[in-house]
Amino acid sequence: MFAKKEIYILGAIVILLIGGFVFLGVYLKSDSSSSGDLVSVAEISDFDWIKGDRGAKVVLIEYSDFQCPACAYYSGMVKQLTNDFGNQIAFVYRHFPLSQHKNAELAAVAAEAAGKQGKFWEMHDMIFINQKEWEEAKNEKEIFAKYAGGIGINIAQFEIDLKSKEIAEKVNNDYKGGIKAGVNATPTFFLGGKKISPQSYEEFKNIINEQLNNNF
């Protein structure tokens, strides 16, 4: 049997533990809402790059790294999907440049700079198609400027926009949003807010069709 003194001590410990858990719960709740400027994985923002219908009930989101070989492989698959499904879905591209890829962040900035002149998707495709040319290059800015000229945008303005603080923040916010959503590799896809890992075009297509059927 416990003595009264021991019971009091145990009671105090229990109260402290309960108080600690309550505090932790409040802290975590407060911390989770502290990044209100970040867009949740299932939410489309005004700053997202979208193919298809922005108001579609089925939303496919990709977190991608332009220097990632797997992302380049999937880019062709995704392009075919957006052609096949058209306005039935909204495809959202978000940046997640990995630190081990030295030119990935600049590639993301280059795509955003092209987007300033209405050519984001053209630069997106150009960067992925020519990944081998620029991935380890030391003159990457010159290469991206060449691509800019190839898709018909003003190179002088493009080079100014490469230094834009606004664009750098856009890329960084995409990355932080990915971290918040649990992204740790590229490409990472979310369909209807849930992470998916299709291994082939047919599997990808079937997952989207199933989601469409569930929404209509």
N, C-alpha and C positions, 0 to 999 in steps of 0.2 A: 504494500500500500504506500502511496505517496504521502509525505508529510505536507502540512498546509503550506509551508514555505515553498516547497517544490511545486505544488499545484499553482501557486501564485506566479512563480517564475515561468512555468509552462504556459500559463494563460497569457502572460505578458508577451512571450515569444510568438504565440499564435496571433495576437492582436497586431504585433509589429509586422508579421508576415502578410496578414490580410491587408494592412495599410500599405505595405510595399507593393502588392499586386495591384491594388486600386490605383496607386500613384503611377505605376508602370503603364497600366491601361490608359490612363488619362494622358500620360506623356506620349505614348505611341499614337494615340488618336490625334493629339495636337500636332505631332511631328508629321504624320501622314498627310495632314491638310495644309502644311506650311508651304508646299510648292504649288499653290493655287494657279500660278502662271503657266504650269505645264499642262498639256492636253493629255487626258487619259487615253489608254490604248484604243478604246472603242469610240472615242469622240473625234469627229472631224472638225478641224479648225479652219479659219479663213486663210491660214498660211500654208495649209497642206497642198501638195501637188496631187491632183486627182484626174484619173481617166474614168470615163463613164458618167453616170448620173450622181451628182453630189447628194441627191435626196434618196438614193436607192436604199431599200431595206437591208440589202446584203452588202456588207462592207469588208473588203479584203485589204489589210494593211501589211506592208512589208517594211522591215527595218533592214537596211542594206548598206554595204560598203563597196564603193566603186572599184577598189583594188582587190576585192575578194574573188578568187576564181569561181567559187560556187555561186556567188551572186551573178557573175557574168553568165554562167550556165543557165541559171534560172530566169535571167532577164528575157531570153528568147521565149521561154515557156510562158512567162507572165504576159508578154506582148501578144502571144497567140490567144491566151485566155481573154484578154481585154478586147481583142478583135471578135472572138466568138460570142462573148456574153454582152458586149456593147453596153447599153444603158440599163441592163438588168442588175448590174453591180456597180459599186464605186471602188476603184482601186486607188489606194493611197500609198505614195512612196515617201518614206522617211529615212533620214541619214543616220547611220551608225558607224562612223569611221573608226576602225580598230587601231589601237596605238602602235601595233607592230607593222602596220602598213604606212610607210613614211609619206606617201603621196595621196593617201585616201582622203584626208581632210581637205586638201587643196582641190581635189577632184570634185568633192561635194560643193565647195565654194564656187568652182567654175560652173557647175550646173546651175547653181542659184543665180550666178551673175548672168548666165544666158537667159535664165527665167525672167530676169528684169526686163529683157527685150522680147519676151514672149516665146522663147525657144528652149524652155527647160527640157522637154521630152526629146527634142532633136539632139541636144547636148548629152542628155542621159544615154541615148542610144549610141552616139558617137564615142563617148568615153568607154562604154562597155565593149563595143566592137573592137576598139583599138587598145584594149587594156595592156597587152604585151608591149606596146610601144612606149608607154609612159610610166608603167608601174615602178620601175627602178631608175627612171631617167633623172638626170641632174638639171636638165633644162625643161622641166615639166611645165613651167609657166609659158614658155614659148610654144610648146606642143599644144597646150590648151587654147592659146591664142590662135594657133593655126586652125584648130577645130572650129573656133568661133567664126573665123573668116569663111570656113567651108560651109557653115550653115547660114551664112548671110547676115550676121549681126555686126554692129559697129564695134570694131576691135578696140579703138581708143576708149570708148565707154566701158567696154568689157573689162579692160585692164584697170580702170578706175574702180569698178565694182568689185574686183578681186580683193581690194583693200577695205571694203565696206565693213564697218562695225556691225551694221544691221544684219548683213548676211552671215557674218561669223557667229552672231548670237542665234540666228535661225538654226544653223547647223548644230550648235551646242545645245539648244533647247530640244531639238529632235533627239540628240544623243541622251540627254538627261531623262527625257520621257521614256526612252527605251530602257534605260537602267531601272527606272521606277516600275516599268512593266515586267521586269525580270529578264530582259534580253541580255544574253551573254555570248552570243555567236551570230554570225550572219550567213545566209539570210535567215531572218525569223519572220514567220507569217502569222497573222492573227485573222481569223474569220469570225465575224460576229463577236469579237472580243476574246475569243478562245484561241490559244496557240495550236497551230496545225503543222504537220511535218510531212507533206506529200513527197513521194520519191519519184513520181513520174507525171507526165502531162495528164494521162488518163485518170490517175488517182486524184490529181488536183481538180480536174473537171468534175469528177464524180462527187467530191466533197462539196464543191460549190453548188452543183445541181441539187444535192440533198438539202443544203441550206436554203436554196430558193424554194424547194417544195415545202419546206417547213414554215416558210414565211407567207405562203399564198394559199 
